[in-house]
Amino acid sequence: MSKSIYFVLPNRIGDAILSLPAILCFKQLNDLADLQVKREITIFPPDNLFEIIWSLKICKTLNLEEIIKVHSWFKPLEEVFALDTSSRSFGIRAKQIHGEKIKQKWSTQFYTKDLKYLDLAHTTELLDTELINFLTQEKKLSLASIRYFGCILDLGYKVEQIKEVFAFDLNSLSFPIDGFNGWEPNLAKNNYVVFCMEAAYGRKQEAKRRWNEENYFKLAEYIYEKHGLLSIFIGLDKKPLIPNSAKYIIDQRNKLTTVQLAQLMLYSKGYIGNDTGPLHLANLLKKPSVCIYLSTSPNNYGPIFPQLNFPIIQPENIEQTFETIEKFCNI
């Protein structure tokens, strides 16, 4: 009987998506393994991403419901990798639970192995340089995605095996052609751009990640005047108010589920905004994007398909974005 292994994906949209290449790599290695070492893989995505990640058909995908946690106390799971430090994995009983131990979070002290490499401050010093170079240079992954490959090494695989087996390109992680059932935007396909002015869920200490909102309003006006494209603004915060004169902007903030947002992205021209979850969702859906990087960088936090992303680093004004915006609009 095969051994079972479980991955609790990160809670945040961006981090959950960034973990998928490592999960895919482990599946590819596992598919080639001898029967004695082959594992049954199960992933637990965050609730708001469940339908989206389930649609990728990477491996067995379940909601992490309380009944699973309760059942694990009577029959412990075999091996669990908790890929973030949220309390979502707390309450699971397993023979081995791997995760990043943080002194300030008492629940993480129950992990049997400390995955220190999940902290980007330690990733490059703790992971094999050859592996990092391969994933950076050959697969174009950012460090935030590479860190999860440490789990594969912990599972007994060698760097040479990863290099030999891991297949990852724009044909990887594909969705059904028709997208997601139950909702469609009442807009012409490819006739609008999705904007997100938010980042880091509005936390004050992360304000440096957010470009001035007025710049995005001006970009929406520029894109409408030059290319006739509408702009759909999404996010959780209803402030600031959309200018009354901006008839080319449709405000969908705090109105859409994550699945509806994915469908909106799928029909769109692409994404423009900060380095945040919707950027990575658009990228997973193979949509082009323009990302404004202020305090982060694409080398550290770039999406898994960087060939679809047009990064702009610390622009001082909107004029510095126009050349990139033109490339994006003319795709």
C-alpha positions in Angstrom: 0.0 0.0 0.0 1.4 3.4 -1.0 2.3 5.9 1.7 0.2 9.1 1.8 1.6 12.6 1.9 -0.4 15.8 2.4 0.4 19.4 1.5 -1.4 22.2 3.2 -1.0 25.1 0.7 -0.4 28.7 1.9 -3.5 30.8 2.8 -2.6 33.7 0.6 -3.5 33.6 -3.1 -0.1 34.5 -4.4 1.8 32.2 -2.1 -0.5 29.2 -2.8 0.0 29.7 -6.6 3.8 30.1 -6.1 3.9 26.7 -4.4 2.3 24.9 -7.4 5.5 24.3 -9.5 7.1 22.4 -6.5 3.9 20.3 -6.1 3.9 19.5 -9.8 7.6 18.6 -9.7 7.0 16.2 -6.8 4.1 14.6 -8.7 6.3 14.1 -11.8 9.0 12.5 -9.6 6.4 10.4 -7.8 4.9 9.2 -11.0 8.3 7.7 -12.0 9.0 6.2 -8.5 9.1 2.5 -7.8 6.0 1.0 -6.2 7.8 0.7 -2.9 8.4 4.4 -2.6 5.4 5.8 -4.5 3.2 8.1 -2.5 -0.5 9.1 -2.7 -0.4 12.9 -2.9 -3.2 15.1 -1.5 -3.2 18.9 -1.4 -5.4 21.2 0.7 -5.7 24.6 -1.0 -7.2 27.6 0.8 -11.0 27.6 0.6 -11.2 30.5 -1.8 -8.8 28.8 -4.2 -10.2 25.3 -4.0 -12.2 25.2 -7.2 -9.4 26.9 -9.2 -6.7 24.6 -8.0 -8.9 21.5 -8.2 -9.6 22.4 -11.8 -5.8 22.0 -12.6 -6.0 18.2 -11.8 -2.5 18.1 -10.4 -3.3 15.5 -7.9 -6.0 14.6 -5.3 -7.4 17.9 -4.0 -9.6 18.3 -0.9 -11.0 21.0 1.3 -9.4 20.9 4.7 -12.6 20.5 6.6 -12.8 20.1 10.4 -14.0 16.6 10.0 -10.7 15.7 8.5 -8.9 17.1 11.5 -11.2 15.3 13.9 -10.7 12.0 12.0 -6.9 12.5 12.1 -7.0 12.2 15.9 -8.4 8.7 15.7 -6.3 7.7 12.6 -3.3 10.1 12.3 -2.3 11.1 8.8 1.1 9.8 7.7 3.1 12.9 6.6 2.0 16.5 6.3 3.8 19.6 4.9 2.3 22.8 6.2 3.5 25.4 3.7 2.7 28.5 5.7 2.5 29.5 9.3 -1.3 30.2 9.6 -3.5 28.4 12.1 -5.3 26.5 9.3 -3.2 23.4 9.7 -3.5 23.5 13.5 -5.5 20.6 14.8 -4.2 18.0 12.3 -2.7 15.0 13.9 0.0 13.2 11.8 2.9 10.9 12.3 5.1 13.7 10.9 4.2 17.4 10.4 6.7 19.6 8.7 6.5 23.4 8.8 8.3 26.6 9.6 8.7 27.0 13.3 8.2 30.6 14.5 8.8 31.5 18.1 5.9 34.0 18.1 3.4 31.4 16.9 2.9 28.8 19.6 1.0 26.5 17.2 4.1 26.0 15.0 6.0 24.4 17.9 4.1 21.2 17.2 5.9 20.7 13.9 8.3 17.7 13.9 10.6 19.3 11.4 11.4 23.0 10.9 11.3 24.1 7.3 13.4 27.2 7.8 14.0 27.6 4.0 10.3 28.7 3.7 11.5 32.1 5.1 13.0 33.9 2.1 15.7 35.4 4.4 17.1 31.8 4.7 16.2 30.2 1.4 19.5 30.9 -0.5 21.7 29.8 2.5 19.7 26.6 3.2 18.9 25.3 -0.3 21.4 23.8 -2.7 23.0 26.5 -4.9 22.8 24.1 -7.9 19.1 23.7 -7.4 18.5 27.4 -7.1 20.5 28.2 -10.2 18.7 25.5 -12.2 15.2 26.8 -11.2 16.2 30.4 -11.7 18.0 30.1 -15.0 16.3 27.2 -16.7 12.7 27.4 -15.3 12.7 31.2 -14.6 11.1 30.8 -11.2 11.4 33.4 -8.5 12.9 32.7 -5.1 9.4 32.7 -3.5 8.5 29.8 -5.7 11.9 28.0 -5.4 11.7 27.8 -1.6 9.0 25.2 -1.7 11.4 22.8 -3.6 13.1 22.3 -0.3 10.2 20.0 0.6 11.2 17.7 -2.3 14.7 17.5 -1.0 13.3 16.7 2.5 11.3 13.8 0.9 14.6 12.2 -0.2 15.0 13.3 -3.8 18.3 14.6 -5.1 19.0 17.8 -7.1 20.0 15.7 -10.1 16.6 13.9 -10.1 14.8 17.3 -10.1 16.9 18.6 -12.9 16.3 15.4 -15.0 12.5 15.1 -14.4 11.0 18.5 -13.8 9.1 19.7 -16.9 7.6 23.2 -16.6 6.5 25.6 -19.3 3.5 27.6 -20.5 1.7 24.3 -21.3 1.9 23.3 -17.6 -1.0 23.8 -15.2 -3.8 24.2 -17.7 -7.5 24.9 -17.1 -10.6 23.7 -18.9 -11.1 25.7 -22.1 -14.5 27.0 -20.9 -13.1 28.2 -17.6 -15.3 28.0 -14.5 -19.0 27.3 -14.4 -21.8 29.4 -13.0 -20.8 33.0 -13.9 -19.6 35.0 -16.8 -18.8 38.8 -16.9 -21.3 40.7 -19.0 -18.5 42.2 -21.0 -17.0 41.6 -24.4 -13.9 39.3 -24.3 -10.5 41.1 -24.3 -12.2 44.5 -24.2 -11.2 45.4 -20.7 -8.2 45.4 -18.3 -8.4 44.2 -14.7 -6.8 46.6 -12.2 -5.9 46.0 -8.6 -4.7 49.0 -6.5 -4.3 46.9 -3.3 -1.6 44.7 -1.9 -0.9 42.8 1.4 -4.6 43.0 2.4 -4.3 46.7 3.2 -1.9 46.2 6.1 -0.3 49.6 7.1 3.2 48.2 7.4 3.0 47.1 3.8 1.8 50.4 2.4 5.1 50.8 0.6 4.0 48.0 -1.7 1.1 50.0 -3.1 1.5 52.6 -5.8 -0.5 55.7 -5.5 -4.2 55.1 -6.5 -4.4 58.2 -8.5 -1.8 56.8 -10.8 -4.0 53.8 -11.6 -6.9 56.1 -12.4 -4.7 58.0 -14.8 -3.5 54.8 -16.4 -7.1 53.6 -16.9 -7.9 56.9 -18.6 -4.7 56.6 -20.8 -5.6 53.1 -21.8 -9.2 54.0 -22.7 -8.2 57.1 -24.8 -5.4 55.2 -26.6 -6.9 51.8 -27.0 -10.6 52.0 -26.2 -10.3 49.4 -23.4 -12.5 49.6 -20.3 -11.0 49.1 -16.8 -12.4 46.8 -14.1 -11.2 47.6 -10.6 -11.1 44.7 -8.2 -10.1 44.2 -4.6 -11.5 44.2 -1.1 -11.4 47.9 -0.2 -14.1 50.2 -1.5 -11.8 53.2 -1.0 -10.7 55.4 -2.6 -13.9 56.3 -4.6 -13.7 55.9 -8.3 -13.9 59.4 -10.0 -17.4 60.2 -11.1 -16.1 61.3 -14.5 -14.4 58.0 -15.2 -17.2 56.3 -17.2 -14.6 53.8 -18.6 -14.1 52.3 -15.1 -16.3 49.6 -13.7 -16.0 49.2 -9.9 -16.2 45.5 -8.9 -14.3 45.9 -5.6 -15.7 43.6 -2.9 -18.3 42.2 -5.2 -16.6 39.0 -6.6 -15.7 35.6 -5.3 -12.2 34.4 -6.2 -13.7 32.0 -8.8 -15.7 34.9 -10.3 -12.5 37.0 -10.3 -10.7 34.1 -12.2 -13.5 34.1 -14.8 -13.2 37.9 -15.1 -9.5 37.5 -15.6 -10.0 34.8 -18.2 -12.1 37.0 -20.4 -9.9 40.1 -19.9 -7.0 41.6 -21.9 -4.9 41.1 -18.7 -3.9 42.5 -15.4 -2.4 45.8 -14.2 -1.6 46.5 -10.6 0.6 45.9 -7.6 2.5 42.8 -6.7 -0.4 40.9 -5.0 -2.6 37.9 -5.2 -4.6 38.9 -8.4 -1.3 39.3 -10.3 -0.5 35.6 -9.6 -4.0 34.5 -10.4 -3.9 36.3 -13.8 -0.5 34.7 -14.4 -1.8 31.2 -13.6 -4.6 31.8 -16.1 -1.9 32.6 -18.7 -3.0 36.3 -19.0 -0.4 39.0 -19.6 0.2 41.5 -16.8 1.9 44.7 -15.9 3.1 44.7 -12.3 4.4 47.7 -10.4 7.2 46.6 -8.0 7.9 49.2 -5.3 9.4 47.4 -2.3 9.5 43.8 -3.8 11.2 42.5 -6.9 10.3 40.1 -9.7 13.5 38.1 -8.8 12.1 37.4 -5.4 8.4 37.4 -5.8 7.7 37.2 -9.6 4.9 35.0 -10.9 5.5 31.4 -12.1 5.2 32.3 -15.8 7.4 35.5 -15.9 7.3 35.6 -19.8 3.8 36.8 -19.4 4.6 39.6 -16.9 5.9 43.1 -17.7 7.6 44.3 -14.5 8.0 48.0 -13.9 10.4 48.8 -11.0 9.8 51.8 -8.8 8.3 54.2 -11.4 8.4 57.8 -10.3 5.5 58.9 -12.5 3.0 57.3 -14.9 4.9 58.5 -17.9 7.6 56.0 -17.1 5.0 53.2 -17.6 3.7 54.2 -21.0 6.2 52.2 -23.1 5.4 49.0 -21.1 1.7 49.7 -21.2 1.8 50.0 -25.0 3.5 46.6 -25.2 0.9 45.1 -23.0 -2.0 46.6 -24.9 -0.7 45.5 -28.3 -0.3 41.8 -27.4 
